[in-house]
Amino acid sequence: MSKTVVIDDVTLHMSHPDELPIVVSPEDLPLNPRLLGKPGVGKTTLAYAAAKKLNREVYMFQATMDTRPEDLLVTPVISEAGKIQYVASSIVTAMIRGGVAILDEGNRMSEKSWASLAPLLDSRRYVESIVAGIKIHAHVDFRICATMNDDASTFELPEYIHSRLQPQVFIDFPEREEEKLILAQNLPFANDIILNYVVDFLQMSHLAQERYTVRDGINIGRYALKLLSTSRKLKWPRRVPPSPKQLHKCLDHAIHLILGQDARQYLPPSPEAES
C-alpha cells in the first residue's frame, strides 16, 4: 500500500494503521468471547463488525437444537462420481485459513455437540473428526466468538464449556439515540416522524421489560411504510405526506400484525388524538 497520496499537487505522508494486540506474547492464548443478550439486539452484527475490523475472513455457523458434532467439523457427502468427499464446516474452514468463526446462538446446541469443540477452545486448539479420522489444528490467527440468546428455548452450557468461553459480554437494549440511528440505517426511506414513533414505541416497551427489539422496530417501520405507499388516497411518499392520524393508524396496524394485540399499548397516541 502506498504511504503517500497527492491531493491538489500536495504530497501527504500517511499515518501507520493501528495494530490491535490480540495476544500479549507468542506464548499467550487468545480468548473466546461470548456475547449474551436478547434476540435482535445486534450480537451477531457486533461480532461480524469486530472480525472485519481485524481484516479477517469471517465464517458463520448457525447453531440449532439439531446440530450434530459432524455438522460442526467435517461432513461426508457423496460426489457425482459416487465417491465420498469430506466437506469442512465453516468453523473448520476458519481454523485452517486463520479466519474468524462466529458460532451464532450457540446455546441452542446440546452438550454432545459442544464436547466436539472443547479441545478447540483451550490450549490444545484442535478438533478431532471421527468421521474423517483426522485431527485438525487451528491456524495461529484463528479466532472464535459465540453469540447466545438469554431466552428459555436454549440449553444450559456445561461448565467445562462455560469456563472456555470467556470473557462474557452482555449486549443490552440500545439507548434512544443509538436505537434511532440503527433504525435510520435500516430504513433510509423513512422520514423522521416515523422513526421517532417507532423509537418511542421501543423505548416504552423496554421500560416495561418487554422483549421487543430494534429488529422488531425495523419490521414495524417497513410494514407501516408499505401500508402507506399502497394507500390509494395517499400515494405517499411521492405526493401528499400522510397526516399524523393516518400514520399512527398504519403503525398501530403494523404493530398488531407483527407483535400482537398486547404490543399496541406501547405506541404513543397521535398528536391529533391528544388534542
C-alpha positions in Angstrom: 0.0 0.0 0.0 1.3 3.5 -0.9 2.5 5.5 2.1 1.8 8.9 0.3 -1.0 10.4 -1.6 -1.1 13.5 -3.9 -4.1 15.9 -3.4 -4.1 19.1 -5.5 -0.3 18.8 -6.1 0.4 18.4 -2.4 2.0 15.1 -1.3 0.7 13.8 2.0 2.6 11.2 4.0 0.0 9.0 5.6 0.0 7.6 9.1 0.6 4.0 10.0 -2.5 1.8 10.6 -3.4 0.7 14.1 -2.4 -2.7 15.2 -4.7 -4.2 17.9 -2.8 -6.6 20.2 -4.9 -9.8 20.4 -2.4 -11.8 22.4 0.3 -10.3 24.7 3.0 -12.7 23.6 3.6 -15.6 21.2 3.0 -18.0 24.1 -0.3 -16.4 25.1 -3.6 -17.9 24.0 -6.5 -15.9 22.5 -9.7 -15.6 24.4 -13.0 -17.0 23.1 -15.6 -14.2 23.8 -19.3 -15.0 24.4 -21.9 -12.3 23.5 -25.1 -12.6 25.5 -28.4 -10.7 25.1 -31.9 -10.8 24.0 -32.7 -11.8 20.4 -32.3 -9.0 17.9 -30.1 -6.6 19.8 -27.2 -6.9 17.3 -24.9 -9.6 18.8 -24.1 -11.2 15.5 -23.6 -7.9 13.8 -21.2 -6.7 16.5 -19.2 -9.9 16.3 -19.0 -9.6 12.5 -18.0 -5.9 12.6 -15.3 -6.7 15.1 -13.9 -9.5 12.9 -13.9 -7.3 9.8 -12.1 -4.6 11.9 -9.3 -7.1 12.2 -9.3 -7.6 8.4 -10.0 -11.3 8.8 -12.2 -13.6 6.8 -15.4 -14.3 8.6 -17.2 -17.6 8.7 -20.6 -18.0 10.4 -22.2 -21.2 11.7 -25.9 -21.1 12.8 -26.4 -23.5 15.7 -29.7 -25.3 16.2 -31.1 -27.9 18.5 -30.4 -30.5 15.8 -26.7 -29.5 15.3 -24.5 -32.7 15.4 -20.8 -32.9 16.1 -20.1 -33.7 12.5 -22.0 -30.6 11.4 -19.6 -28.5 13.4 -16.5 -30.3 12.0 -16.4 -32.5 8.8 -19.4 -33.9 6.9 -19.1 -36.8 4.4 -21.0 -36.3 1.2 -21.4 -38.5 -1.9 -19.8 -36.9 -5.0 -21.1 -37.2 -8.6 -18.6 -40.0 -9.2 -20.1 -41.9 -6.3 -17.1 -41.4 -4.0 -17.1 -39.9 -0.5 -16.0 -36.3 -0.2 -15.2 -34.7 3.2 -16.6 -31.2 3.5 -15.1 -28.9 6.1 -17.7 -26.8 8.1 -17.4 -23.1 8.3 -15.7 -23.4 11.7 -13.0 -25.8 10.4 -12.5 -23.7 7.3 -11.9 -20.7 9.5 -9.5 -22.8 11.6 -7.4 -23.8 8.6 -7.4 -20.4 6.9 -6.8 -18.3 10.0 -10.2 -16.6 9.9 -12.8 -15.7 12.5 -15.6 -18.2 13.2 -18.9 -16.8 14.7 -21.0 -19.6 16.3 -24.4 -18.0 16.3 -26.9 -18.9 19.0 -24.5 -21.4 20.5 -26.6 -22.3 23.5 -29.2 -23.9 21.2 -26.7 -26.8 20.8 -26.6 -29.9 23.0 -23.7 -30.9 25.2 -22.7 -33.6 22.8 -22.1 -31.1 20.1 -20.2 -28.7 22.4 -18.0 -31.6 23.5 -16.6 -31.8 20.0 -15.3 -28.2 20.3 -13.9 -28.5 23.8 -10.2 -29.1 22.7 -10.5 -26.2 20.2 -11.4 -23.7 23.0 -8.4 -24.4 25.3 -4.7 -24.7 24.9 -4.9 -27.7 22.6 -6.5 -25.6 19.8 -7.6 -28.6 17.6 -10.6 -30.7 16.7 -10.9 -34.4 16.0 -13.1 -35.6 13.2 -14.2 -39.2 13.9 -15.9 -39.3 10.5 -12.8 -38.4 8.6 -10.4 -39.9 11.1 -8.2 -36.8 11.3 -7.0 -34.2 13.8 -7.2 -30.6 12.6 -5.1 -27.9 14.3 -6.1 -24.3 14.3 -4.1 -21.7 12.5 -2.3 -19.3 14.9 -4.6 -16.4 13.7 -7.8 -18.3 14.1 -10.4 -16.8 16.5 -13.9 -17.9 17.5 -16.7 -16.0 19.1 -20.1 -17.3 20.2 -23.4 -15.5 20.5 -26.1 -16.6 22.8 -29.7 -15.6 23.5 -31.0 -15.3 27.0 -34.3 -16.9 26.3 -35.9 -20.1 27.5 -35.5 -22.1 24.3 -31.9 -22.9 24.9 -29.7 -25.5 26.6 -27.7 -24.8 29.8 -24.0 -24.7 28.9 -21.9 -27.4 30.5 -19.4 -26.0 33.0 -16.3 -27.1 31.0 -17.6 -25.1 28.0 -18.7 -22.1 30.2 -15.2 -21.7 31.5 -13.7 -21.9 28.0 -16.0 -19.1 26.5 -14.7 -16.0 28.2 -15.0 -13.1 28.5 -18.7 -12.9 28.8 -20.1 -9.7 27.2 -23.7 -8.7 27.8 -25.4 -6.7 25.0 -28.4 -4.7 26.3 -31.0 -2.7 24.5 -29.5 0.4 22.9 -30.2 3.9 24.2 -32.7 6.1 22.4 -30.3 7.9 20.1 -28.5 4.6 19.3 -31.8 2.9 18.5 -32.8 5.7 16.2 -29.5 5.6 14.3 -30.0 1.8 13.8 -33.5 2.3 12.5 -32.4 5.1 10.2 -29.6 3.0 8.7 -32.0 0.1 8.0 -34.9 2.4 6.9 -33.2 5.1 4.9 -36.5 5.8 3.1 -38.4 6.6 6.4 -38.8 10.2 7.5 -38.0 11.5 11.0 -41.6 11.4 12.1 -41.9 7.6 11.5 -38.5 6.9 13.1 -39.5 8.9 16.2 -42.8 7.0 16.5 -41.0 3.6 16.3 -38.3 4.7 18.7 -40.9 5.9 21.2 -42.7 2.5 20.9 -39.4 0.6 21.5 -38.3 2.7 24.4 -41.6 2.4 26.2 -41.6 -1.4 25.7 -38.0 -1.6 27.1 -39.2 0.2 30.2 -41.9 -2.4 30.6 -39.4 -5.2 30.3 -40.8 -6.5 27.1 -38.6 -8.4 24.7 -39.3 -6.3 21.6 -36.0 -5.3 19.9 -34.8 -2.9 17.2 -35.3 -5.8 14.8 -39.0 -5.7 15.6 -38.9 -1.9 15.2 -37.4 -2.3 11.7 -40.1 -4.7 10.6 -42.8 -2.4 12.1 -41.4 0.6 10.3 -41.0 -1.3 7.0 -44.5 -2.7 7.1 -46.1 0.6 8.1 -44.4 2.3 5.1 -45.7 -0.4 2.8 -49.2 0.3 4.1 -48.8 4.0 3.5 -47.3 3.6 0.0 -50.1 1.3 -1.1 -52.9 3.6 0.1 -54.9 4.8 -2.9 -55.6 8.1 -1.1 -52.1 8.9 0.0 -49.8 7.7 -2.8 -47.0 8.6 -0.3 -44.1 9.4 -0.4 -44.5 10.6 -4.0 -47.3 13.0 -3.3 -49.0 14.4 -0.2 -47.5 13.1 3.1 -49.8 11.3 5.5 -51.5 13.1 8.4 -50.4 12.1 11.9 -53.7 10.2 12.3 -53.1 8.2 9.1 -49.5 7.5 10.1 -50.5 6.4 13.6 -53.2 4.1 12.2 -50.7 2.4 9.9 -48.1 2.0 12.7 -50.8 0.6 15.0 -51.8 -1.9 12.4 -48.2 -2.9 11.7 -47.5 -3.5 15.4 -50.7 -5.5 15.8 -49.8 -7.8 12.9 -46.1 -8.2 13.8 -46.1 -8.4 17.6 -49.7 -8.9 18.5 -52.6 -7.1 20.2 -50.8 -6.5 23.5 -47.9 -4.6 22.0 -50.2 -1.8 20.7 -50.3 -0.3 24.2 -46.7 0.9 23.8 -47.4 3.0 20.7 -47.7 6.7 21.8 -51.0 8.3 20.9 -51.1 10.5 17.8 -50.9 14.3 18.3 -54.5 14.6 16.9 -55.7 12.1 19.4 -54.2 14.1 22.3 -55.7 17.3 21.1 
